[in-house]
């Protein structure tokens, strides 16, 4: 009997040693690990070709464990875009108030456009994700809008203080500025456009916005 128990124990050890055992992770560590692997697979195979099951298999975990942290593939996309937006926040590097509002707006618009173009070139899978999730409401979209409109709001607020712009609804005007620049910021609209054309278009839009703010964008 003792011999049989020893054989059983030995057999279990052999089975365990032949199977990959994942070290215990905290919830946040597991979440980061899932996101890193998801992004890697999207880069390698493309967004449309990767399923939750593929992500789970690559991490040697069950699909249920992935769903525990992300309710759907769209939730994964949302989280990845939020990471990209946070990186963008650090790369914007806006001009300070020693520069004119026009110079600051132009610098901001060109910086955003160039960052988006760089992301599309370096991470082409992002373009595919945008196209395939365009009709879905994702939290990252609202976060992006808030981050960028706040940058425009600072410029408009300072422009009002210096008398460059008359008083205006700053929140409304900053959002109008972002919407007006969509044609040089949205990945779907700049992915295959000539860089010189985009630069010229961006300048023309900034001249238009600056004039509208000087003479009252609310009128």
N, C-alpha and C positions, 0 to 999 in steps of 0.2 A: 504493500500500500504506500509506504514511504517512498519506495522507488518510483512508483507511478506518479506521485505528487511532484517529485523532483523533475521527472521527465516533462510533466505538464508545465511546470514553472520555467524550465529551460526552453520549451517550445514557445511560450509566451514572450520570453526575452528575445528570442530569435526573430519573432514576428515584429516586435516593437523596434528592434534594431534595424529592420529592413524597411521601416516606414518612417517618413520624415515627420518629426515631432516639432511643432512650432513652439517657440518659447512664449511664455505668458506675456501679454502686452496690456497696457492700460487702454481704455476706450479711445483716448485721444491719439495714442501711438498707432493703434489699429486703423483709425480713421485716416491718419496721414499716410500709412502704408498702403491702404486701398487707393487713395488719391494718386500717390506716386506711381503705382502699378497701372492704374487706369490711364493716366497720361502717357506712360511709356507705351502701352498697347495701342492707344489711339495714334501715336506717332508712327508706330511700326506697321499697323494694319489698316488704319483709317477708322474713323468714328463708326461708320455704318457696319463694319465687319466685326466689331467687338461686342460681345454680350456680357451680361452679368456673370453667366456661367464661365466664360473665358477668364474674366478677372479673378473669380474665385479659384479656378483651377491653377492659375499662375501664382497665386498666393498660398496654395495648398490649404485652402479653407472651404467651407461649404458656402453655396450661394446664400443660404439663410443668414450667415454671418455678415455678408456684404449688405444684405437688405436690412440687417439690424442697425447699420450705421447710415445707409443711404436708401431711401424708399424706392428709388427707381434710377434708371440710367440718366434721366433728365436731372435728377438731384445731384448726380455725379458731375454732370456738365455745369450745373449751377455753381457747385463748389470749386471746380477748376477755373471758371471764369472769375469768380470772386478772388481767387489767388492771383490771377493775371491783373485784375484791377488794382489790387494792393501793390503789386510790383510797379504798375504804371504810376501810382501816386508818388512813389519815390523817384521816378525818372522824369517827372514833369519839370521840376526845377524852374518855377515861374520867376519872372523878373520882379524886383521889388518896386516900391513906390517912388524911387528916384527916377524911374523911367515914366514916360507919358502913358496914359491909358491906351492910346493907339499902339504904341510899341509893345506894351504888355499883352494886349489881345492878339496881336500878330504873332508874337513869340509863342504864346500859349497854343494858338491854333496850329501853327507849324510844328510845334513839338508833339502835339497829340497826333497829327497826321503822320509824321515820320515814325513815331513809335508804333502806330497801328500797321504801317507798311512793313516795318521791321518784323513785327510779330507774325504777320502773314507769310513773310519770306522764310523766317526761322522755324515757324510752327504751322505749316500748311494745313494740318488737321483742324486747326481752329476755324478756318474758313468753312470746312465741311460741317463742323458742329453748329456754326451760326446758321447755315442754310437749312440744316435738318431740324433745328429747334426754333426757327424764326417765329412760328405761329404760337409758341407756347410762352406763357408768362413765367419768367424766371426772376428770382430776387436779384440776381446780379445786374440785370438791366436797370432796375431802380437805383441800385447802389452806384452804378457807373454815372447815371444822370445826376445824382446828388453830389458826387465827388467833383464832376466837371462844372456843374452850374455854380457850385460854391467858389470855384476859382474865378469864374466870370463875375460873380457877385462881388468879390473883393475888389476887382478892377473897377467895376461900375460904382461901387460905394466910394472908393477913393477919388474917382472922377467927379462925383457929385461934391465931395468935400473941397476939391480944388477949383470948382467952378467950371470944369471942362464940360460936364454934363449937367443939365437941369434935373431937379428932383424927379424921380420916376419910381415905379413899382420895381424894386430891385430883383425880387424873386422872379417875377414875370419876365422882366427884361433879360435876365441871365438864362432862363430856360429858352426864350426866343432865340438868343444867341447860339445856344447849343443846337437847336433844331435847324437854324439857318445854315449851320456848318455841317449838317449831316452828309452832304454830297462829297465832303473831303475827309470825313471821319468814319463813316460806316464801312466796315470791311467788304460788304457785298458791292459797294459802289466804287471802291478804290483798288480792289484786288488786281484788276487787269488794266488799270488806267496808267497812262504815261505820267511819269513823275513831274515833268515840266508843266504839263497841263494842270495837274493837281496843284502845284505851287502857285501858278497864275490864278487859278480859280479861288484858291484860299485867300490870296491877297485882295482880289476883287470883293469877296464876301466880307472881309474885315473892313475894307473901305466903306462898304455899304452899311455895316453894323455901326461903325463909328459915326457916320453921318446921321443915321437914325437916332442914335443915343444923343448926339449933340442937339438935334432939332426936336427931340421928343418922340421916343419909340411908341409911346402910348397914344399919340395923336392919330 
